[in-house]
Amino acid sequence: MKKLTLIKVAELAGVGIATVDRVLNERGGVRPETVRKVLRAARQAGLQRLLPDDTQHPWQIEVFLSSNGTWFFQQLAEEFANIADRLGYRKIKLFRTLVSENPPEKLAEKIKKSGELRDGIIVYGHDYPVIHEALSWCKDKGVPVVTLVSDLPDSHRFCHVGINQYQAGRTAGLLMSQTMTHEGDVIMVSGRFDFSAHIQRISGFRDAITQRAPWLRLREVLAGEDERHKIRTLLNHTLQQSNNVVGLYNSGDNNSDISAVLQQHQLLGRCCYITHELYDVTQDLLQTGALSYTLDQNARQHAVLATELLIRHLEQGHIPDLYKDGRVELRIVTAENLD
């Protein structure tokens, strides 16, 4: 009779008997929405046993971040951990997964697997067809996905949380044009040519310099691919070919290596040097006058906004504006406004 009742519960809930067993015995691994559906079916079927409290099942959210080891992603991982601690395990169960940025198929596979188990997903990924397909798969499953930092235009993401990367590049260009008012060469260093955030930053910087500072000559973009040796080699070669470098804009990481090469060529502190993120390296460079500005995109606000928007949707059905609700404000940091 007991087995027949469990079969009836499974039929009423539209799930397998194994899922019913996991819910009733609180083994986990089942989405809260499904848990509530099973418990409703159990009451409807008249199951004679003490049932778990369906209000005590936390929302399960998985966050996919880059494993590239940069300060920003380390900080993001820490901020998400802080949020999970603050909300408590009864409210949210948050899984943080670090994934290599290449090949994208690996991330796409993990997103799909997560869509089978989680209530919502937050993901940092790049604009590849296989990632778009994974987000479309999640949408069909009813699992909302928030893109983080780097947007995936025309994908089936629930909303995007991050700064306006093109605007960040334009801001760097504006600062460069206002700081260097005399003729000279400006070097652009990009982390990756195939990552949209870097493409947008460089594009914004180039447009701003072209429109606002025609006296500045933009050199060919150096694609360091986030490889220390390659960045050093490319930058050293470029500096050897120019005797009038007045500015450098770095859209990515590796500021230790860039500042070391500038120092070798006696340009550190003499040219306008602009980069991104406030961390120990850039803070030291600002304090010594080697770095003119850094544009910080606020890791904590990324984590808070992404989590809050997802939980609000899961609990209340709120549909956020694709960009407006997840907009993170860029902060311009100089030696005078360090924390």
SULGILIN-V159688 format. One record per pair of residues at least 6 apart in sequence whose C-alpha atoms are under 7 Angstrom apart, sorted by the first residue. I is the first residue (numbers start at 1). J is the second residue. D is the distance in Angstrom with one decimal. If there is no record, write none. Layout:
i->I j->J d->D
i->I j->J d->D
//
This chain:
i->5 j->45 d->6.9
i->5 j->47 d->6.7
i->6 j->17 d->6.8
i->7 j->17 d->6.2
i->8 j->45 d->6.8
i->9 j->38 d->6.9
i->9 j->41 d->5.3
i->9 j->42 d->5.3
i->9 j->45 d->6.1
i->10 j->16 d->5.6
i->10 j->17 d->5.4
i->10 j->20 d->6.2
i->12 j->41 d->5.6
i->13 j->37 d->5.7
i->13 j->38 d->5.3
i->13 j->41 d->5.6
i->20 j->38 d->6.4
i->22 j->28 d->6.5
i->23 j->35 d->6.0
i->24 j->51 d->6.5
i->24 j->52 d->6.6
i->29 j->117 d->6.2
i->30 j->117 d->6.2
i->31 j->60 d->6.9
i->31 j->117 d->6.1
i->31 j->118 d->5.8
i->31 j->119 d->5.8
i->32 j->57 d->5.9
i->32 j->58 d->6.8
i->32 j->59 d->6.2
i->35 j->54 d->6.8
i->36 j->54 d->5.6
i->56 j->90 d->5.9
i->57 j->90 d->6.5
i->58 j->89 d->6.6
i->58 j->90 d->5.0
i->58 j->91 d->4.7
i->58 j->92 d->4.6
i->58 j->93 d->5.8
i->59 j->91 d->6.3
i->59 j->92 d->4.6
i->59 j->93 d->5.9
i->59 j->119 d->6.3
i->60 j->92 d->6.0
i->60 j->93 d->4.8
i->60 j->94 d->5.9
i->60 j->118 d->5.1
i->60 j->119 d->5.4
i->60 j->120 d->6.8
i->61 j->93 d->6.3
i->61 j->94 d->4.9
i->61 j->95 d->6.2
i->61 j->118 d->5.7
i->61 j->119 d->5.9
i->61 j->120 d->4.9
i->61 j->121 d->5.6
i->62 j->94 d->5.7
i->62 j->95 d->4.5
i->62 j->96 d->5.9
i->62 j->118 d->6.7
i->62 j->120 d->6.7
i->62 j->121 d->5.0
i->62 j->122 d->6.3
i->63 j->95 d->6.0
i->63 j->96 d->4.9
i->63 j->97 d->6.1
i->63 j->121 d->6.0
i->63 j->122 d->4.6
i->63 j->123 d->5.7
i->64 j->96 d->6.2
i->64 j->97 d->4.9
i->64 j->98 d->5.9
i->64 j->99 d->6.8
i->64 j->122 d->6.2
i->64 j->123 d->4.6
i->64 j->124 d->6.0
i->65 j->73 d->6.8
i->65 j->97 d->6.3
i->65 j->98 d->4.9
i->65 j->99 d->6.2
i->65 j->123 d->6.4
i->65 j->124 d->5.4
i->66 j->73 d->6.5
i->66 j->98 d->5.4
i->66 j->99 d->5.2
i->66 j->100 d->5.8
i->66 j->101 d->6.2
i->66 j->124 d->6.8
i->67 j->98 d->4.9
i->67 j->99 d->5.2
i->67 j->100 d->5.2
i->68 j->100 d->6.7
i->72 j->299 d->6.7
i->75 j->299 d->6.3
i->76 j->299 d->5.3
i->76 j->300 d->6.8
i->76 j->303 d->6.6
i->79 j->300 d->5.6
i->79 j->303 d->6.2
i->80 j->303 d->5.7
i->84 j->92 d->6.5
i->84 j->93 d->7.0
i->84 j->94 d->6.2
i->99 j->107 d->6.5
i->104 j->131 d->6.9
i->105 j->130 d->6.3
i->108 j->130 d->6.2
i->108 j->131 d->5.2
i->108 j->134 d->5.4
i->111 j->134 d->6.4
i->112 j->134 d->5.9
i->112 j->138 d->6.7
i->115 j->138 d->5.7
i->115 j->143 d->6.2
i->119 j->143 d->5.9
i->120 j->143 d->5.4
i->120 j->144 d->5.2
i->120 j->145 d->6.0
i->120 j->310 d->6.8
i->121 j->144 d->6.4
i->121 j->145 d->4.7
i->121 j->146 d->6.3
i->122 j->145 d->5.7
i->122 j->146 d->4.7
i->122 j->147 d->5.9
i->122 j->148 d->6.7
i->123 j->146 d->6.3
i->123 j->147 d->5.1
i->123 j->148 d->5.7
i->124 j->147 d->5.9
i->124 j->148 d->5.0
i->124 j->149 d->6.5
i->124 j->150 d->6.5
i->125 j->150 d->6.8
i->126 j->150 d->6.9
i->126 j->152 d->6.8
i->126 j->195 d->6.3
i->127 j->152 d->5.6
i->132 j->155 d->5.4
i->135 j->145 d->7.0
i->135 j->155 d->6.9
i->135 j->156 d->5.6
i->135 j->157 d->6.4
i->136 j->156 d->5.3
i->138 j->144 d->7.0
i->139 j->156 d->6.5
i->144 j->158 d->5.4
i->145 j->157 d->5.1
i->145 j->158 d->5.2
i->146 j->157 d->5.8
i->146 j->158 d->5.4
i->146 j->159 d->5.2
i->146 j->160 d->5.6
i->146 j->306 d->6.7
i->147 j->157 d->6.4
i->147 j->159 d->6.5
i->147 j->160 d->4.8
i->147 j->161 d->6.3
i->148 j->160 d->6.0
i->148 j->161 d->5.1
i->148 j->162 d->6.0
i->149 j->161 d->6.2
i->149 j->162 d->4.6
i->149 j->163 d->6.9
i->150 j->196 d->6.7
i->150 j->197 d->5.6
i->151 j->160 d->6.2
i->159 j->320 d->6.8
i->159 j->321 d->7.0
i->159 j->322 d->4.5
i->159 j->323 d->6.5
i->160 j->322 d->6.0
i->160 j->323 d->5.7
i->160 j->326 d->5.8
i->161 j->302 d->6.3
i->161 j->305 d->7.0
i->161 j->306 d->6.1
i->161 j->326 d->4.2
i->161 j->327 d->5.8
i->161 j->328 d->6.8
i->162 j->302 d->6.2
i->162 j->326 d->6.4
i->162 j->327 d->5.6
i->162 j->328 d->5.0
i->163 j->297 d->6.5
i->163 j->327 d->5.9
i->163 j->328 d->4.8
i->163 j->329 d->6.1
i->163 j->330 d->6.3
i->165 j->197 d->5.8
i->165 j->200 d->5.7
i->165 j->201 d->5.4
i->166 j->200 d->4.6
i->166 j->201 d->4.9
i->166 j->203 d->6.7
i->166 j->204 d->4.8
i->167 j->204 d->6.2
i->168 j->201 d->6.1
i->169 j->201 d->4.0
i->169 j->202 d->5.9
i->169 j->203 d->6.9
i->169 j->204 d->4.3
i->169 j->205 d->4.3
i->170 j->204 d->4.3
i->170 j->205 d->4.6
i->170 j->207 d->7.0
i->170 j->208 d->5.2
i->172 j->205 d->6.1
i->172 j->274 d->6.8
i->173 j->205 d->4.5
i->173 j->206 d->7.0
i->173 j->208 d->5.1
i->173 j->209 d->5.3
i->174 j->208 d->6.1
i->176 j->272 d->6.7
i->177 j->209 d->6.4
i->177 j->212 d->6.5
i->177 j->213 d->5.4
i->182 j->215 d->6.7
i->183 j->215 d->4.9
i->183 j->216 d->5.4
i->184 j->216 d->5.3
i->184 j->217 d->6.1
i->184 j->244 d->5.5
i->184 j->245 d->5.8
i->184 j->246 d->5.4
i->185 j->216 d->5.9
i->185 j->217 d->4.7
i->185 j->218 d->6.0
i->185 j->219 d->6.6
i->185 j->244 d->5.9
i->185 j->245 d->4.5
i->185 j->246 d->5.7
i->185 j->247 d->6.7
i->186 j->216 d->6.6
i->186 j->217 d->5.9
i->186 j->218 d->5.0
i->186 j->219 d->6.0
i->186 j->245 d->5.9
i->186 j->246 d->6.0
i->186 j->247 d->4.6
i->186 j->248 d->5.5
i->187 j->218 d->6.3
i->187 j->219 d->5.3
i->187 j->221 d->7.0
i->187 j->247 d->6.3
i->187 j->248 d->4.6
i->187 j->249 d->6.3
i->188 j->219 d->6.9
i->188 j->221 d->5.0
i->188 j->222 d->6.2
i->188 j->248 d->5.9
i->188 j->249 d->4.9
i->188 j->250 d->6.0
i->189 j->221 d->5.8
i->189 j->222 d->4.7
i->189 j->223 d->6.2
i->189 j->224 d->6.9
i->189 j->249 d->6.2
i->189 j->250 d->4.6
i->189 j->251 d->6.2
i->190 j->198 d->6.2
i->190 j->221 d->6.7
i->190 j->222 d->6.0
i->190 j->223 d->5.0
i->190 j->224 d->6.2
i->190 j->250 d->6.1
i->190 j->251 d->5.1
i->190 j->252 d->5.8
i->191 j->198 d->6.5
i->191 j->223 d->6.1
i->191 j->224 d->5.5
i->191 j->225 d->5.1
i->191 j->226 d->5.1
i->191 j->251 d->6.4
i->191 j->252 d->4.6
i->191 j->253 d->6.7
i->192 j->198 d->6.3
i->192 j->223 d->6.1
i->192 j->224 d->6.9
i->192 j->225 d->4.8
i->192 j->226 d->6.8
i->193 j->199 d->6.2
i->193 j->223 d->6.4
i->198 j->251 d->6.1
i->201 j->251 d->6.4
i->202 j->251 d->6.9
i->222 j->234 d->6.6
i->224 j->230 d->5.6
i->224 j->231 d->4.5
i->226 j->253 d->6.7
i->226 j->254 d->7.0
i->228 j->254 d->6.6
i->228 j->257 d->6.6
i->232 j->257 d->6.3
i->232 j->258 d->6.7
i->232 j->261 d->6.6
i->236 j->261 d->6.4
i->246 j->271 d->4.6
i->246 j->272 d->6.2
i->247 j->271 d->4.9
i->247 j->272 d->4.4
i->247 j->273 d->5.8
i->248 j->272 d->6.3
i->248 j->273 d->4.9
i->248 j->274 d->6.4
i->249 j->273 d->6.0
i->249 j->274 d->4.9
i->249 j->275 d->5.9
i->250 j->274 d->6.4
i->250 j->275 d->4.8
i->251 j->275 d->6.0
i->251 j->276 d->6.4
i->252 j->276 d->6.7
i->256 j->281 d->6.7
i->259 j->268 d->6.5
i->262 j->268 d->5.0
i->268 j->290 d->5.4
i->269 j->289 d->5.8
i->269 j->290 d->4.1
i->269 j->291 d->6.7
i->272 j->292 d->5.8
i->273 j->291 d->5.2
i->273 j->292 d->5.3
i->273 j->293 d->6.9
i->274 j->291 d->6.4
i->274 j->292 d->5.8
i->274 j->293 d->5.0
i->274 j->294 d->5.7
i->275 j->293 d->6.6
i->275 j->294 d->4.9
i->275 j->295 d->6.4
i->276 j->294 d->4.9
i->276 j->295 d->4.5
i->276 j->296 d->5.7
i->277 j->294 d->6.0
i->277 j->295 d->5.6
i->277 j->296 d->4.1
i->277 j->297 d->6.5
i->278 j->294 d->6.5
i->278 j->296 d->5.6
i->285 j->291 d->5.1
i->286 j->292 d->6.5
i->286 j->334 d->6.5
i->286 j->335 d->5.1
i->287 j->335 d->5.5
i->292 j->334 d->6.5
i->293 j->332 d->6.8
i->293 j->333 d->5.7
i->293 j->334 d->5.1
i->294 j->332 d->6.2
i->294 j->333 d->5.3
i->294 j->334 d->6.8
i->295 j->330 d->6.7
i->295 j->331 d->5.7
i->295 j->332 d->4.8
i->295 j->333 d->6.2
i->296 j->330 d->6.0
i->296 j->331 d->5.1
i->296 j->332 d->6.5
i->297 j->329 d->6.9
i->297 j->330 d->5.1
i->297 j->331 d->6.4
i->301 j->328 d->6.6
i->302 j->328 d->6.7
i->305 j->326 d->6.2
i->312 j->318 d->6.0
i->313 j->319 d->6.3
//
